Amino acid sequence: MERDEALAVVKPKLKQERYDHTVRVMETSIQLAQTYGVDEKKAEIAAIFHDYAKYRPIEEMRRWIQTTYLPKDLLHYHHELWHGPVGAKLVEREVGIHDREILESIHYHTTGRSHMTPLDKVIFLADYIEPGRKFPGLSDVRAAAWMDLNHGCWMAAKNTIQFLMSKNQPIYPETFNAYNALTKANKN
């Protein structure tokens, strides 16, 4: 699928602000992919579809989790996490993208996971650092992102965990798994 076609599929599914974010994530993903030798086309497509299910009704996403192979423990965490896993499923079914690597990077773009692939890392990090984002600590993560992919992802995971803890929010276990795996990778 070509970029313009993919963007045309996604645009009606998103609010304008989220579509603009998606374009920035796509551009950042391509740059990160070029920097780290990751397949640029896969990064482009995964980035375009990463928020495909963002505005699906909560009950629809709940049904997808309940009736498919998706992890049932997602239901015990904030519904903001659901659009990644559900989105991957919907992109496969509705758009016809079957590339496992693309689908998994969409699935894990909000949580991360242990043993993240280079494409997972690119999408996870691009979503976090895209130029429209503004929050404390972001400039340090942006600087690290262009120096070392693992370190940039580690910083993003760490900041996410610290932020959620400061809000007394539960943290999805895969985010801890991502942080732990990236901590080990950074020590090697």
N, C-alpha and C positions, 0 to 999 in steps of 0.2 A: 504494500500500500504506500502510495506516495504522500508526501507531507500535506499538500493542499487538500487531498481527499480525506486524510485523517483529521485534519483540522475542521473540515466541513462536517464530518460525522460528530465531532465533539462539541462544536460551538453551540448547537441548539440544546445540549444537555447541561450547559453551564450558564451561570450569570456572567455578565460582561466582565466584572472584576475578576472572577475565577478564570475566565477564558484568558484574560491578559496575563494572569499568573501562570497559566499553563504554557503560554507562548514563551514567557521568560524562563520557565523551567526547561522547556525544550532547548532554548538557546544555550542555557547554562550546561545542560546535559551534553550537548554536542561539543562544547568547549572542553568539558571535563573528559569526555570520551577521547577527544583528540590528544589531550595532555597525557592520558594514561593508557593509550593503546586499546581502548574498548571499541567494539563495533559501533560506529557512529549512527548507522541506520537503526539498529536496535535501540540505542539510547534515544534517538529522535522519536520513534514510535512509542516506546514505553513512556516517555515524558508526556507526549501528547495525550495518552490515555490514562495517565496516573490518577486523575480525579474524575474519571468517567462516571462513577456512581455517587459522586459527592452530594448531589441533590436528590437522590432517590429517597422516597419516603422511608422513614425509619422502620415501619412495619414490613415494607417490602424487603428491606435488607435483612431484617430479623428472619423472615421466611426463607430467604436464600441460605442463611446460616443454618437454620433448623433442618432444611430439607436436602442439603448437599453435603459434600465431603468437608466443607469448611469447618475449622475447629469450633466446637460448641462453647469452649471457654470464652470466646469473644463476647458472648452474651452477658458475661459478668463484668465487662469493662465498658467504658464510655462509647457511645455509638459513633463518635468521631473516628474511631479506629476501624469501623466496619467498612467504610467505602473502599479501602484498599483491597481486602480479600474479596468482597462482593464485586468490586469493579473488575478484578481479574477474571472472575467467573463470567460476568456479563460481556466483557470484551471478547472472550472466547466464544460465547453463545451468540451474541448479537452482531458482532463485527466480523467474526470468523478468523481472528488471530489465534493461532495454535502454538506459536513458538513458546516453549516452556520458560526459557530465560526471560523473555519479555513479560510473560504473565506473572512469573514469580517476582520480578522487580516491581510490578504494579502492586501485587499482593502485599509485599513487605515494605512499601515506601514510607509508611507512617511508623512502623514499629522497629524495622530492622530485624535481624535474626542472626543466630550463630552461623558461621560458615557462609557469610554473604559472598555472592559472586561479585566480580568487578562491576558488572552492570547493575546489580542491586545497590552497590555503593554509590555509583554515579547518580542513580535516580534518587536515592535517599538523601544524598548530599545536595544535589541540585535543587530539590524541593526545599531544603532548609536554607540555602544561601542565595537563592535567586535575588536579583537586584531590587525587587519590590518589597522584600522583607525588611522589617525594622524591629529589632528588640535587643536588649542588653546582651553583650558578649558576642554578637554576630560578627563584628569586624575581625575578631581573632579567629573565628571559625573560617571566615572567607579567606583570610590570609593563609591559614593552614591548608585549606582545600587545594590550593594550587602548588603546594610544596610536597604533600604526601597524602594520598587518598585515604589510607587507613587512619592517619592521625586526624584528618578533617572529619571523618565519620565518627571516630571516637569522641572528639570534642562535641559534635552534634548530639550524639547519644547521651553523653554525660550531662550536657546542658538541659536536654529534654527531661532526663531523670530528676535533676535538681529542681527544675521548674515544677514538675508534677509533685514532687515531695513538698515544695514550699506551699503548694495549694492543697496539701493533704489529699491528693488524688491517688487512686490505685494505679499501679504501673503494670502494663502487660508484660508477662514473663519473657517474651521474645526480645523486648527492649533491653532487659537485663542480660539476656543471652548475647545480644549483639555487643553490648558494652563489654562484657567479659571477654568475648572472642577478640574484639578489637584491642582491648588492653593487653592481651597476650601477644597479639600481632605487633603491637607497638614496642614491646620489650625485646623482640627478636632483631 
